[in-house]
Structures are given as structure tokens and as C-alpha cells.
Amino acid sequence: MNGSHNLSALFGRILLSLIFVLSGFQKITQFAGTAGYMEHMGVPMAYPALVLTIMVEFGCGMMVLLGFKTRLAAGIIFLWFIPVTIIFHVNPWRQGQDAMINMIMYMKNLSIMGGLLLLASYGPGAFSIDGDGRAA
């Protein structure tokens, strides 16, 4: 990877990780409300599921941000995103404006999953804990 590719990889990691780090932090600070929403959406064992969600979103999101075990973290988030997308955004019974918002959120998740697969495949670049710090 040359210097501009490594810089692009750094900024891409930062942008991709923000949604997970911020969402995970929000779930930490609003734990009870988030658990209640998850129960309302039919998530079994909402409290343990929320703890796992925080670990994936905040923990793996920070790993991606820093470029530490990036491929593994991106793979974990990708796999976690599959049931999340199905539970929260694949709902054929929703209609009207709610259905349109649901479809947008579904497509957003698919796009993020594509970015995670690219990150898992190509790695974090040199400007990361995983990289050697050199702009090749």
C-alpha cells in the first residue's frame, strides 16, 4: 500500500468505526432504556444481549478505530450485524413511512457490512497498531 492508500485506510477506519463506538457508548449510558427497547423488539434475554452488543459495538469499534486486530474485529462486527439487521430491519409487516425508514436503515446496514468485509479483507493499513507505521 502506498502513502495515500494508507491515509485513506486510516480515515476509512475512523469513519467506519464512529457509528459503532458512539452507538456502544450511548448504550452504556442509557443501558436500561436500550434493554427495554430490545425487549420490546422481541430480543430474547435482552440484558445479556445488550452486554454482548456493547462489547461488539464499543469494544470492536475501538479496535477498528485504533487498527488493533482489525481484521478480527471487522469480522466479528460483520457477523454480529447479520442478526441485528434481521431483527431490527427485516420486518415485512411495517407499512407507510415507517417501512421506508426501515428500508433505508436496512440498506445502511448492508453498506456498512460491505465496508467491514473490505476492512477484514484488506486490513487496516500502515497507520494502525496492526501496521508497522511505515507508509509503504
N, C-alpha and C positions, 0 to 999 in steps of 0.2 A: 504494500500500500504506500502511495506517495503522501507527502505532507498534506495536500489538500483533501485527500481521501480520509486521512486520519482526523483532520479537523472536522470534516463532515460527519464522520462516525462519532466524534465527541459530542457535537451539537445534536445529532440524531438521538444519541443515548439520553442526553439531558431532556430533550423534548418528549421522548417516548416514556421516560421514567416519571415525569412530573404527574401524570394522571394517576399513577399508582401510589406514589409517595404521598401526594396531597389527599387522595381518597382514603388511604390507610390511616393517615393522621386524623382525618375527620372521623373515621370510625372509632379510633381510640378515644377521642374527646367527646363523642356522642354515642358511647357504647350501648346504653340501654335503649335509646331511640332506634338505633340501627338494628339491634336484635329484635325489637318489636316489629319493625318493618319486614325483616326477614321471616319472622313467624307468620305475619300477615300474607306474605307471598308463598307460604307453604314450604319453606325450607325446613327439613327435619333437623332436630337438635340445633336450633338456631344459635344458642350461645357457643357451643364448641365450633360450629361452622363459622361464626363470626371471629373467633380467635384464630382459626386457620386462615380466614380471609385477611385478617390484619397481618399475619405472618407473611402471607404471599404478597399482598399489596405493598405494605410498608417495607418489610424485610427484603423481599426480592427486588422491589422497586429501588431501594437504596443500593443493592448490589449492582443493578443495571446502571444506575446513576454513576457510581464510582468505578464501574468496569471491573468488578471483582467477581470471579466465577460467573462471568456474564452469560456465557452460552447456557450453563445450567440454569441460572436464574430466569433467562428468557424462556427456556423450555418449560420450566415449572409454571410460570405465569401463563404461557400458551395453553398448557393442559388444564389449568385452573379456569381459564376463560371459557372453555367448552361448556361445562355445566352452568356457569354463571350466565352465559348468553342464552342457553336453552331455558333456564328457569325464569330469567327476568325479561327476555326479549322475544321469545318464540311463543306467542300466545295468539292463536287464531281466533279467539273469541272477542278480542278487543276490536272496537269499531270506531269510526269517526276520527276526530283529530288525535285521540289517544293512539289509534292504530298507526297514524302517520309518524308520530313521535317515536313510537315503539320501533317502527321500521328504520328510522334514522339511527336510533341507538343500536339496533341490530347491525346495521351496515358499519357504524363506527367501530363496533367490537370486531367485526370481520377485518376491517382495515388495520386495526391495532394488532390483531393476530398475525396478519401478513408482515407487519414490521417486526414483530417478535420472532417470526420464523427467519427473516433475513438476518436479524441480530444473532440468533442461535447458529445460523449457517456461516456467516462471515466474521463473527467475533466483534470485539469492542474497538478495535484499532489500537494504535500505539499509545495514545494518550489515555491510559487506563491503568488500573492496578494490574490487570492481566497482561497488558502490553509491556514492552521493555522501555517505553518512554521516548524512543527514537522515532522521528518522522522519517520513515524509510522512503 
